[in-house]
């Protein structure tokens, strides 16, 4: 897979997300959300869910897990996704033809 595949998959997923998401919670998640709501007193529960998504995303980026998953599935990193170019495209490494080692030193 490639950077273009990743971009297409992100756009597809974004289009499928509704403004209103319905999430089913298990007992543990419901208890944790109730405790956070009581302690942090947000305007609404949705604010806690938004914060949780941002925290999970930032933690995944900071620990390198996002890069690992993207490299495994799409052969790109998060930085490459943000720039819209692979490392090879950025450095120009993909512009040169491959070396033919058998004929490399022949004149």
Biopython code that builds the backbone (N, CA, C, O; Angstrom):
import numpy as np
from Bio.PDB.StructureBuilder import StructureBuilder

atoms = [
    (1, "UNK", "N", (0.842, -1.165, 0.000)),
    (1, "UNK", "CA", (0.000, 0.000, 0.000)),
    (1, "UNK", "C", (0.897, 1.240, 0.000)),
    (1, "UNK", "O", (2.110, 1.143, 0.186)),
    (2, "UNK", "N", (0.292, 2.385, -0.208)),
    (2, "UNK", "CA", (1.092, 3.585, -0.390)),
    (2, "UNK", "C", (0.461, 4.785, 0.308)),
    (2, "UNK", "O", (-0.580, 4.683, 0.957)),
    (3, "UNK", "N", (1.121, 5.909, 0.151)),
    (3, "UNK", "CA", (0.633, 7.158, 0.709)),
    (3, "UNK", "C", (-0.732, 7.511, 0.119)),
    (3, "UNK", "O", (-1.610, 7.987, 0.838)),
    (4, "UNK", "N", (-0.915, 7.286, -1.161)),
    (4, "UNK", "CA", (-2.212, 7.554, -1.793)),
    (4, "UNK", "C", (-3.302, 6.652, -1.214)),
    (4, "UNK", "O", (-4.427, 7.101, -0.990)),
    (5, "UNK", "N", (-2.973, 5.384, -0.973)),
    (5, "UNK", "CA", (-3.943, 4.463, -0.363)),
    (5, "UNK", "C", (-4.351, 4.937, 1.026)),
    (5, "UNK", "O", (-5.529, 4.906, 1.381)),
    (6, "UNK", "N", (-3.364, 5.379, 1.811)),
    (6, "UNK", "CA", (-3.653, 5.880, 3.154)),
    (6, "UNK", "C", (-4.547, 7.116, 3.083)),
    (6, "UNK", "O", (-5.527, 7.212, 3.822)),
    (7, "UNK", "N", (-4.224, 8.050, 2.213)),
    (7, "UNK", "CA", (-5.025, 9.263, 2.064)),
    (7, "UNK", "C", (-6.461, 8.921, 1.680)),
    (7, "UNK", "O", (-7.402, 9.496, 2.227)),
    (8, "UNK", "N", (-6.634, 7.996, 0.753)),
    (8, "UNK", "CA", (-7.980, 7.569, 0.344)),
    (8, "UNK", "C", (-8.728, 6.910, 1.492)),
    (8, "UNK", "O", (-9.912, 7.175, 1.694)),
    (9, "UNK", "N", (-8.041, 6.048, 2.250)),
    (9, "UNK", "CA", (-8.683, 5.374, 3.386)),
    (9, "UNK", "C", (-9.103, 6.366, 4.465)),
    (9, "UNK", "O", (-10.178, 6.225, 5.049)),
    (10, "UNK", "N", (-8.264, 7.371, 4.738)),
    (10, "UNK", "CA", (-8.603, 8.392, 5.735)),
    (10, "UNK", "C", (-9.814, 9.192, 5.268)),
    (10, "UNK", "O", (-10.725, 9.453, 6.054)),
    (11, "UNK", "N", (-9.829, 9.583, 4.000)),
    (11, "UNK", "CA", (-10.961, 10.341, 3.474)),
    (11, "UNK", "C", (-12.248, 9.520, 3.507)),
    (11, "UNK", "O", (-13.313, 10.051, 3.822)),
    (12, "UNK", "N", (-12.158, 8.232, 3.187)),
    (12, "UNK", "CA", (-13.331, 7.357, 3.247)),
    (12, "UNK", "C", (-13.859, 7.238, 4.668)),
    (12, "UNK", "O", (-15.063, 7.337, 4.902)),
    (13, "UNK", "N", (-12.941, 7.023, 5.625)),
    (13, "UNK", "CA", (-13.349, 6.902, 7.030)),
    (13, "UNK", "C", (-13.966, 8.198, 7.527)),
    (13, "UNK", "O", (-14.973, 8.175, 8.236)),
    (14, "UNK", "N", (-13.374, 9.326, 7.163)),
    (14, "UNK", "CA", (-13.890, 10.632, 7.589)),
    (14, "UNK", "C", (-15.310, 10.838, 7.057)),
    (14, "UNK", "O", (-16.180, 11.338, 7.769)),
    (15, "UNK", "N", (-15.532, 10.453, 5.810)),
    (15, "UNK", "CA", (-16.859, 10.595, 5.210)),
    (15, "UNK", "C", (-17.904, 9.710, 5.860)),
    (15, "UNK", "O", (-19.088, 10.047, 5.864)),
    (16, "UNK", "N", (-17.481, 8.584, 6.409)),
    (16, "UNK", "CA", (-18.419, 7.657, 7.034)),
    (16, "UNK", "C", (-18.776, 8.049, 8.462)),
    (16, "UNK", "O", (-19.765, 7.564, 9.010)),
    (17, "UNK", "N", (-17.978, 8.924, 9.065)),
    (17, "UNK", "CA", (-18.268, 9.353, 10.433)),
    (17, "UNK", "C", (-19.392, 10.383, 10.407)),
    (17, "UNK", "O", (-19.315, 11.377, 9.684)),
    (18, "UNK", "N", (-20.404, 10.151, 11.173)),
    (18, "UNK", "CA", (-21.499, 11.110, 11.288)),
    (18, "UNK", "C", (-21.144, 12.140, 12.343)),
    (18, "UNK", "O", (-20.251, 11.922, 13.162)),
    (19, "UNK", "N", (-21.843, 13.253, 12.319)),
    (19, "UNK", "CA", (-21.656, 14.241, 13.379)),
    (19, "UNK", "C", (-22.069, 13.650, 14.723)),
    (19, "UNK", "O", (-21.495, 13.990, 15.758)),
    (20, "UNK", "N", (-23.037, 12.788, 14.705)),
    (20, "UNK", "CA", (-23.501, 12.127, 15.927)),
    (20, "UNK", "C", (-23.061, 10.670, 15.884)),
    (20, "UNK", "O", (-23.528, 9.905, 15.040)),
    (21, "UNK", "N", (-22.179, 10.287, 16.775)),
    (21, "UNK", "CA", (-21.742, 8.903, 16.875)),
    (21, "UNK", "C", (-22.461, 8.235, 18.039)),
    (21, "UNK", "O", (-22.594, 8.820, 19.113)),
    (22, "UNK", "N", (-22.904, 7.056, 17.827)),
    (22, "UNK", "CA", (-23.494, 6.277, 18.907)),
    (22, "UNK", "C", (-22.481, 5.217, 19.301)),
    (22, "UNK", "O", (-22.102, 4.370, 18.493)),
    (23, "UNK", "N", (-22.055, 5.275, 20.537)),
    (23, "UNK", "CA", (-21.050, 4.343, 21.022)),
    (23, "UNK", "C", (-21.651, 3.537, 22.158)),
    (23, "UNK", "O", (-22.196, 4.096, 23.109)),
    (24, "UNK", "N", (-21.549, 2.229, 22.055)),
    (24, "UNK", "CA", (-22.019, 1.403, 23.163)),
    (24, "UNK", "C", (-20.875, 1.235, 24.151)),
    (24, "UNK", "O", (-19.732, 1.014, 23.753)),
    (25, "UNK", "N", (-21.176, 1.339, 25.415)),
    (25, "UNK", "CA", (-20.162, 1.250, 26.464)),
    (25, "UNK", "C", (-20.361, -0.009, 27.293)),
    (25, "UNK", "O", (-21.488, -0.388, 27.614)),
    (26, "UNK", "N", (-19.256, -0.648, 27.632)),
    (26, "UNK", "CA", (-19.348, -1.755, 28.564)),
    (26, "UNK", "C", (-19.407, -1.176, 29.980)),
    (26, "UNK", "O", (-19.296, 0.035, 30.173)),
    (27, "UNK", "N", (-19.579, -2.042, 30.946)),
    (27, "UNK", "CA", (-19.748, -1.595, 32.333)),
    (27, "UNK", "C", (-18.544, -0.812, 32.839)),
    (27, "UNK", "O", (-18.702, 0.208, 33.510)),
    (28, "UNK", "N", (-17.351, -1.280, 32.523)),
    (28, "UNK", "CA", (-16.133, -0.622, 32.983)),
    (28, "UNK", "C", (-15.993, 0.776, 32.374)),
    (28, "UNK", "O", (-15.690, 1.739, 33.078)),
    (29, "UNK", "N", (-16.216, 0.879, 31.065)),
    (29, "UNK", "CA", (-16.112, 2.179, 30.399)),
    (29, "UNK", "C", (-17.181, 3.142, 30.917)),
    (29, "UNK", "O", (-16.909, 4.329, 31.093)),
    (30, "UNK", "N", (-18.383, 2.644, 31.160)),
    (30, "UNK", "CA", (-19.460, 3.488, 31.680)),
    (30, "UNK", "C", (-19.090, 4.019, 33.070)),
    (30, "UNK", "O", (-19.318, 5.190, 33.374)),
    (31, "UNK", "N", (-18.518, 3.150, 33.909)),
    (31, "UNK", "CA", (-18.107, 3.549, 35.255)),
    (31, "UNK", "C", (-16.988, 4.599, 35.199)),
    (31, "UNK", "O", (-17.028, 5.593, 35.924)),
    (32, "UNK", "N", (-16.000, 4.373, 34.340)),
    (32, "UNK", "CA", (-14.891, 5.316, 34.210)),
    (32, "UNK", "C", (-15.368, 6.665, 33.669)),
    (32, "UNK", "O", (-14.917, 7.714, 34.127)),
    (33, "UNK", "N", (-16.270, 6.636, 32.706)),
    (33, "UNK", "CA", (-16.808, 7.872, 32.157)),
    (33, "UNK", "C", (-17.609, 8.636, 33.204)),
    (33, "UNK", "O", (-17.524, 9.861, 33.282)),
    (34, "UNK", "N", (-18.377, 7.923, 34.000)),
    (34, "UNK", "CA", (-19.161, 8.568, 35.059)),
    (34, "UNK", "C", (-18.243, 9.219, 36.091)),
    (34, "UNK", "O", (-18.512, 10.327, 36.556)),
    (35, "UNK", "N", (-17.166, 8.534, 36.447)),
    (35, "UNK", "CA", (-16.216, 9.091, 37.407)),
    (35, "UNK", "C", (-15.525, 10.337, 36.847)),
    (35, "UNK", "O", (-15.381, 11.339, 37.547)),
    (36, "UNK", "N", (-15.100, 10.269, 35.587)),
    (36, "UNK", "CA", (-14.477, 11.427, 34.952)),
    (36, "UNK", "C", (-15.452, 12.604, 34.849)),
    (36, "UNK", "O", (-15.070, 13.758, 35.049)),
    (37, "UNK", "N", (-16.678, 12.306, 34.545)),
    (37, "UNK", "CA", (-17.682, 13.365, 34.429)),
    (37, "UNK", "C", (-17.918, 14.037, 35.780)),
    (37, "UNK", "O", (-18.050, 15.258, 35.859)),
    (38, "UNK", "N", (-17.970, 13.242, 36.830)),
    (38, "UNK", "CA", (-18.175, 13.798, 38.171)),
    (38, "UNK", "C", (-16.965, 14.620, 38.612)),
    (38, "UNK", "O", (-17.121, 15.670, 39.233)),
    (39, "UNK", "N", (-15.770, 14.149, 38.296)),
    (39, "UNK", "CA", (-14.557, 14.824, 38.750)),
    (39, "UNK", "C", (-14.228, 16.068, 37.919)),
    (39, "UNK", "O", (-13.833, 17.095, 38.471)),
    (40, "UNK", "N", (-14.388, 15.979, 36.604)),
    (40, "UNK", "CA", (-13.966, 17.069, 35.722)),
    (40, "UNK", "C", (-15.074, 18.060, 35.391)),
    (40, "UNK", "O", (-14.803, 19.169, 34.931)),
    (41, "UNK", "N", (-16.295, 17.670, 35.621)),
    (41, "UNK", "CA", (-17.471, 18.516, 35.393)),
    (41, "UNK", "C", (-17.454, 19.207, 34.025)),
    (41, "UNK", "O", (-17.500, 20.435, 33.955)),
    (42, "UNK", "N", (-17.390, 18.436, 32.948)),
    (42, "UNK", "CA", (-17.436, 19.067, 31.624)),
    (42, "UNK", "C", (-18.856, 19.577, 31.329)),
    (42, "UNK", "O", (-19.805, 19.247, 32.040)),
    (43, "UNK", "N", (-18.983, 20.388, 30.265)),
    (43, "UNK", "CA", (-20.304, 20.881, 29.889)),
    (43, "UNK", "C", (-21.218, 19.733, 29.490)),
    (43, "UNK", "O", (-22.405, 19.729, 29.818)),
    (44, "UNK", "N", (-20.662, 18.764, 28.783)),
    (44, "UNK", "CA", (-21.421, 17.559, 28.448)),
    (44, "UNK", "C", (-20.459, 16.377, 28.308)),
    (44, "UNK", "O", (-19.244, 16.556, 28.235)),
    (45, "UNK", "N", (-21.013, 15.193, 28.273)),
    (45, "UNK", "CA", (-20.198, 13.976, 28.215)),
    (45, "UNK", "C", (-19.412, 13.898, 26.909)),
    (45, "UNK", "O", (-18.320, 13.330, 26.871)),
    (46, "UNK", "N", (-19.965, 14.466, 25.842)),
    (46, "UNK", "CA", (-19.277, 14.439, 24.549)),
    (46, "UNK", "C", (-17.892, 15.081, 24.633)),
    (46, "UNK", "O", (-16.963, 14.660, 23.945)),
    (47, "UNK", "N", (-17.763, 16.102, 25.480)),
    (47, "UNK", "CA", (-16.469, 16.774, 25.633)),
    (47, "UNK", "C", (-15.422, 15.800, 26.159)),
    (47, "UNK", "O", (-14.273, 15.837, 25.717)),
    (48, "UNK", "N", (-15.793, 14.939, 27.084)),
    (48, "UNK", "CA", (-14.851, 13.941, 27.609)),
    (48, "UNK", "C", (-14.447, 12.947, 26.534)),
    (48, "UNK", "O", (-13.289, 12.538, 26.466)),
    (49, "UNK", "N", (-15.384, 12.563, 25.705)),
    (49, "UNK", "CA", (-15.073, 11.625, 24.626)),
    (49, "UNK", "C", (-14.128, 12.287, 23.626)),
    (49, "UNK", "O", (-13.185, 11.645, 23.162)),
    (50, "UNK", "N", (-14.355, 13.542, 23.287)),
    (50, "UNK", "CA", (-13.443, 14.260, 22.383)),
    (50, "UNK", "C", (-12.042, 14.332, 22.983)),
    (50, "UNK", "O", (-11.054, 14.093, 22.289)),
    (51, "UNK", "N", (-11.956, 14.661, 24.273)),
    (51, "UNK", "CA", (-10.644, 14.716, 24.941)),
    (51, "UNK", "C", (-9.958, 13.359, 24.912)),
    (51, "UNK", "O", (-8.750, 13.271, 24.693)),
    (52, "UNK", "N", (-10.732, 12.301, 25.135)),
    (52, "UNK", "CA", (-10.169, 10.947, 25.138)),
    (52, "UNK", "C", (-9.599, 10.595, 23.766)),
    (52, "UNK", "O", (-8.534, 9.984, 23.674)),
    (53, "UNK", "N", (-10.296, 10.974, 22.711)),
    (53, "UNK", "CA", (-9.803, 10.703, 21.359)),
    (53, "UNK", "C", (-8.512, 11.465, 21.116)),
    (53, "UNK", "O", (-7.557, 10.911, 20.572)),
    (54, "UNK", "N", (-8.474, 12.729, 21.514)),
    (54, "UNK", "CA", (-7.254, 13.529, 21.343)),
    (54, "UNK", "C", (-6.094, 12.937, 22.137)),
    (54, "UNK", "O", (-4.971, 12.874, 21.638)),
    (55, "UNK", "N", (-6.357, 12.504, 23.365)),
    (55, "UNK", "CA", (-5.298, 11.898, 24.190)),
    (55, "UNK", "C", (-4.781, 10.602, 23.578)),
    (55, "UNK", "O", (-3.572, 10.382, 23.511)),
    (56, "UNK", "N", (-5.692, 9.748, 23.134)),
    (56, "UNK", "CA", (-5.291, 8.490, 22.521)),
    (56, "UNK", "C", (-4.460, 8.756, 21.269)),
    (56, "UNK", "O", (-3.432, 8.116, 21.053)),
    (57, "UNK", "N", (-4.907, 9.699, 20.451)),
    (57, "UNK", "CA", (-4.170, 10.026, 19.238)),
    (57, "UNK", "C", (-2.772, 10.536, 19.582)),
    (57, "UNK", "O", (-1.788, 10.067, 19.010)),
    (58, "UNK", "N", (-2.673, 11.481, 20.500)),
    (58, "UNK", "CA", (-1.368, 12.062, 20.860)),
    (58, "UNK", "C", (-0.438, 11.017, 21.458)),
    (58, "UNK", "O", (0.753, 10.991, 21.144)),
    (59, "UNK", "N", (-0.970, 10.161, 22.314)),
    (59, "UNK", "CA", (-0.162, 9.100, 22.912)),
    (59, "UNK", "C", (0.332, 8.125, 21.851)),
    (59, "UNK", "O", (1.477, 7.676, 21.898)),
    (60, "UNK", "N", (-0.529, 7.801, 20.902)),
    (60, "UNK", "CA", (-0.160, 6.877, 19.835)),
    (60, "UNK", "C", (0.933, 7.480, 18.951)),
    (60, "UNK", "O", (1.836, 6.771, 18.508)),
    (61, "UNK", "N", (0.850, 8.778, 18.697)),
    (61, "UNK", "CA", (1.887, 9.461, 17.915)),
    (61, "UNK", "C", (3.188, 9.525, 18.714)),
    (61, "UNK", "O", (4.251, 9.185, 18.195)),
    (62, "UNK", "N", (3.107, 9.961, 19.980)),
    (62, "UNK", "CA", (4.299, 10.152, 20.812)),
    (62, "UNK", "C", (5.081, 8.868, 21.050)),
    (62, "UNK", "O", (6.311, 8.894, 21.098)),
    (63, "UNK", "N", (4.392, 7.758, 21.199)),
    (63, "UNK", "CA", (5.066, 6.491, 21.472)),
    (63, "UNK", "C", (5.574, 5.802, 20.213)),
    (63, "UNK", "O", (6.293, 4.807, 20.309)),
    (64, "UNK", "N", (5.220, 6.304, 19.043)),
    (64, "UNK", "CA", (5.661, 5.696, 17.791)),
    (64, "UNK", "C", (4.762, 4.582, 17.308)),
    (64, "UNK", "O", (5.034, 3.979, 16.269)),
    (65, "UNK", "N", (3.699, 4.293, 18.035)),
    (65, "UNK", "CA", (2.800, 3.214, 17.621)),
    (65, "UNK", "C", (2.092, 3.539, 16.309)),
    (65, "UNK", "O", (1.854, 2.650, 15.492)),
    (66, "UNK", "N", (1.752, 4.824, 16.107)),
    (66, "UNK", "CA", (1.084, 5.195, 14.862)),
    (66, "UNK", "C", (2.018, 4.984, 13.675)),
    (66, "UNK", "O", (1.608, 4.431, 12.654)),
    (67, "UNK", "N", (3.265, 5.418, 13.801)),
    (67, "UNK", "CA", (4.230, 5.204, 12.724)),
    (67, "UNK", "C", (4.422, 3.719, 12.446)),
    (67, "UNK", "O", (4.503, 3.306, 11.289)),
    (68, "UNK", "N", (4.496, 2.915, 13.505)),
    (68, "UNK", "CA", (4.669, 1.468, 13.323)),
    (68, "UNK", "C", (3.492, 0.885, 12.539)),
    (68, "UNK", "O", (3.684, 0.113, 11.600)),
    (69, "UNK", "N", (2.281, 1.259, 12.932)),
    (69, "UNK", "CA", (1.098, 0.724, 12.254)),
    (69, "UNK", "C", (1.019, 1.215, 10.807)),
    (69, "UNK", "O", (0.701, 0.444, 9.902)),
    (70, "UNK", "N", (1.308, 2.498, 10.596)),
    (70, "UNK", "CA", (1.271, 3.035, 9.232)),
    (70, "UNK", "C", (2.351, 2.415, 8.363)),
    (70, "UNK", "O", (2.105, 2.111, 7.196)),
    (71, "UNK", "N", (3.553, 2.221, 8.918)),
    (71, "UNK", "CA", (4.638, 1.606, 8.151)),
    (71, "UNK", "C", (4.278, 0.165, 7.798)),
    (71, "UNK", "O", (4.557, -0.299, 6.693)),
    (72, "UNK", "N", (3.657, -0.538, 8.743)),
    (72, "UNK", "CA", (3.280, -1.934, 8.492)),
    (72, "UNK", "C", (2.196, -2.046, 7.422)),
    (72, "UNK", "O", (2.265, -2.917, 6.554)),
    (73, "UNK", "N", (1.200, -1.170, 7.482)),
    (73, "UNK", "CA", (0.061, -1.289, 6.580)),
    (73, "UNK", "C", (0.245, -0.532, 5.260)),
    (73, "UNK", "O", (-0.179, -1.008, 4.207)),
    (74, "UNK", "N", (0.876, 0.647, 5.317)),
    (74, "UNK", "CA", (0.932, 1.516, 4.139)),
    (74, "UNK", "C", (2.350, 1.855, 3.679)),
    (74, "UNK", "O", (2.522, 2.490, 2.639)),
    (75, "UNK", "N", (3.349, 1.449, 4.427)),
    (75, "UNK", "CA", (4.756, 1.744, 4.131)),
    (75, "UNK", "C", (5.035, 3.246, 4.106)),
    (75, "UNK", "O", (5.822, 3.727, 3.291)),
    (76, "UNK", "N", (4.379, 3.983, 5.013)),
    (76, "UNK", "CA", (4.633, 5.415, 5.201)),
    (76, "UNK", "C", (4.615, 5.721, 6.697)),
    (76, "UNK", "O", (4.172, 4.902, 7.502)),
    (77, "UNK", "N", (5.099, 6.908, 7.058)),
    (77, "UNK", "CA", (5.031, 7.361, 8.443)),
    (77, "UNK", "C", (4.017, 8.487, 8.544)),
    (77, "UNK", "O", (3.514, 8.972, 7.530)),
    (78, "UNK", "N", (3.718, 8.901, 9.762)),
    (78, "UNK", "CA", (2.781, 9.998, 9.981)),
    (78, "UNK", "C", (3.336, 11.296, 9.393)),
    (78, "UNK", "O", (2.581, 12.072, 8.807)),
    (79, "UNK", "N", (4.632, 11.544, 9.537)),
    (79, "UNK", "CA", (5.245, 12.737, 8.946)),
    (79, "UNK", "C", (5.103, 12.733, 7.423)),
    (79, "UNK", "O", (4.838, 13.772, 6.820)),
    (80, "UNK", "N", (5.279, 11.567, 6.807)),
    (80, "UNK", "CA", (5.117, 11.472, 5.358)),
    (80, "UNK", "C", (3.669, 11.748, 4.965)),
    (80, "UNK", "O", (3.405, 12.399, 3.954)),
    (81, "UNK", "N", (2.735, 11.247, 5.772)),
    (81, "UNK", "CA", (1.319, 11.513, 5.507)),
    (81, "UNK", "C", (1.021, 13.009, 5.604)),
    (81, "UNK", "O", (0.320, 13.562, 4.757)),
    (82, "UNK", "N", (1.555, 13.661, 6.640)),
    (82, "UNK", "CA", (1.312, 15.092, 6.820)),
    (82, "UNK", "C", (1.899, 15.923, 5.677)),
    (82, "UNK", "O", (1.289, 16.898, 5.237)),
    (83, "UNK", "N", (3.079, 15.536, 5.201)),
    (83, "UNK", "CA", (3.723, 16.300, 4.138)),
    (83, "UNK", "C", (3.170, 15.949, 2.756)),
    (83, "UNK", "O", (3.314, 16.719, 1.807)),
    (84, "UNK", "N", (2.535, 14.776, 2.655)),
    (84, "UNK", "CA", (2.015, 14.348, 1.364)),
    (84, "UNK", "C", (3.079, 13.775, 0.447)),
    (84, "UNK", "O", (2.845, 13.568, -0.743)),
    (85, "UNK", "N", (4.249, 13.522, 1.012)),
    (85, "UNK", "CA", (5.360, 12.975, 0.231)),
    (85, "UNK", "C", (6.084, 11.910, 1.045)),
    (85, "UNK", "O", (6.194, 12.022, 2.266)),
    (86, "UNK", "N", (6.573, 10.885, 0.372)),
    (86, "UNK", "CA", (7.380, 9.891, 1.066)),
    (86, "UNK", "C", (8.778, 10.448, 1.269)),
    (86, "UNK", "O", (9.147, 11.442, 0.644)),
    (87, "UNK", "N", (9.560, 9.817, 2.139)),
    (87, "UNK", "CA", (10.937, 10.251, 2.396)),
    (87, "UNK", "C", (11.754, 10.229, 1.113)),
    (87, "UNK", "O", (12.554, 11.132, 0.866)),
    (88, "UNK", "N", (11.554, 9.203, 0.299)),
    (88, "UNK", "CA", (12.283, 9.089, -0.959)),
    (88, "UNK", "C", (11.940, 10.249, -1.888)),
    (88, "UNK", "O", (12.819, 10.771, -2.574)),
    (89, "UNK", "N", (10.674, 10.655, -1.917)),
    (89, "UNK", "CA", (10.280, 11.792, -2.749)),
    (89, "UNK", "C", (10.875, 13.095, -2.210)),
    (89, "UNK", "O", (11.283, 13.960, -2.984)),
    (90, "UNK", "N", (10.923, 13.233, -0.871)),
    (90, "UNK", "CA", (11.466, 14.448, -0.265)),
    (90, "UNK", "C", (12.952, 14.615, -0.566)),
    (90, "UNK", "O", (13.419, 15.722, -0.831)),
    (91, "UNK", "N", (13.690, 13.507, -0.523)),
    (91, "UNK", "CA", (15.145, 13.578, -0.684)),
    (91, "UNK", "C", (15.586, 13.420, -2.129)),
    (91, "UNK", "O", (16.758, 13.623, -2.446)),
    (92, "UNK", "N", (14.662, 13.061, -3.004)),
    (92, "UNK", "CA", (15.025, 12.870, -4.406)),
    (92, "UNK", "C", (15.633, 11.525, -4.688)),
    (92, "UNK", "O", (16.138, 11.295, -5.787)),
    (93, "UNK", "N", (15.599, 10.628, -3.723)),
    (93, "UNK", "CA", (16.226, 9.311, -3.902)),
    (93, "UNK", "C", (15.519, 8.473, -4.958)),
    (93, "UNK", "O", (16.117, 7.552, -5.513)),
    (94, "UNK", "N", (14.263, 8.775, -5.242)),
    (94, "UNK", "CA", (13.535, 7.993, -6.240)),
    (94, "UNK", "C", (13.728, 8.525, -7.657)),
    (94, "UNK", "O", (13.105, 8.015, -8.589)),
    (95, "UNK", "N", (14.574, 9.536, -7.841)),
    (95, "UNK", "CA", (14.788, 10.133, -9.157)),
    (95, "UNK", "C", (15.883, 9.447, -9.952)),
    (95, "UNK", "O", (15.945, 9.585, -11.174)),
    (96, "UNK", "N", (16.743, 8.713, -9.273)),
    (96, "UNK", "CA", (17.894, 8.112, -9.944)),
    (96, "UNK", "C", (17.600, 6.668, -10.309)),
    (96, "UNK", "O", (16.940, 5.958, -9.550)),
    (97, "UNK", "N", (18.085, 6.225, -11.467)),
    (97, "UNK", "CA", (17.880, 4.821, -11.832)),
    (97, "UNK", "C", (18.693, 3.922, -10.914)),
    (97, "UNK", "O", (19.702, 4.344, -10.350)),
    (98, "UNK", "N", (18.252, 2.701, -10.773)),
    (98, "UNK", "CA", (18.987, 1.763, -9.926)),
    (98, "UNK", "C", (20.310, 1.400, -10.591)),
    (98, "UNK", "O", (20.430, 1.374, -11.815)),
    (99, "UNK", "N", (21.292, 1.122, -9.750)),
    (99, "UNK", "CA", (22.627, 0.793, -10.253)),
    (99, "UNK", "C", (22.668, -0.666, -10.675)),
    (99, "UNK", "O", (22.164, -1.547, -9.978)),
    (100, "UNK", "N", (23.269, -0.900, -11.813)),
    (100, "UNK", "CA", (23.487, -2.254, -12.300)),
    (100, "UNK", "C", (24.874, -2.661, -11.834)),
    (100, "UNK", "O", (25.866, -2.270, -12.449)),
    (101, "UNK", "N", (24.967, -3.443, -10.753)),
    (101, "UNK", "CA", (26.260, -3.755, -10.145)),
    (101, "UNK", "C", (27.190, -4.534, -11.070)),
    (101, "UNK", "O", (28.408, -4.411, -10.948)),
    (102, "UNK", "N", (26.657, -5.322, -11.980)),
    (102, "UNK", "CA", (27.519, -6.087, -12.880)),
    (102, "UNK", "C", (28.231, -5.178, -13.863)),
    (102, "UNK", "O", (29.378, -5.438, -14.227)),
    (103, "UNK", "N", (27.576, -4.125, -14.294)),
    (103, "UNK", "CA", (28.174, -3.246, -15.307)),
    (103, "UNK", "C", (28.623, -1.932, -14.690)),
    (103, "UNK", "O", (28.983, -1.004, -15.415)),
    (104, "UNK", "N", (28.609, -1.836, -13.394)),
    (104, "UNK", "CA", (28.877, -0.579, -12.707)),
    (104, "UNK", "C", (30.246, 0.015, -13.031)),
    (104, "UNK", "O", (30.357, 1.222, -13.248)),
    (105, "UNK", "N", (31.285, -0.814, -13.067)),
    (105, "UNK", "CA", (32.648, -0.316, -13.268)),
    (105, "UNK", "C", (33.174, -0.565, -14.684)),
    (105, "UNK", "O", (34.369, -0.415, -14.936)),
    (106, "UNK", "N", (32.318, -0.929, -15.572)),
    (106, "UNK", "CA", (32.761, -1.139, -16.951)),
    (106, "UNK", "C", (32.728, 0.203, -17.682)),
    (106, "UNK", "O", (31.829, 1.018, -17.478)),
    (107, "UNK", "N", (33.712, 0.409, -18.524)),
    (107, "UNK", "CA", (33.773, 1.656, -19.303)),
    (107, "UNK", "C", (33.468, 1.378, -20.748)),
    (107, "UNK", "O", (33.469, 2.297, -21.567)),
]
sb = StructureBuilder()
sb.init_structure("model")
sb.init_model(0)
sb.init_chain("A")
sb.init_seg("    ")
for serial, (resi, resn, name, xyz) in enumerate(atoms, 1):
    if name == "N":
        sb.init_residue(resn, " ", resi, " ")
    sb.init_atom(name, np.array(xyz, "f"), 0.0, 1.0, " ", f" {name:<3s}", serial, name[0])
structure = sb.get_structure()
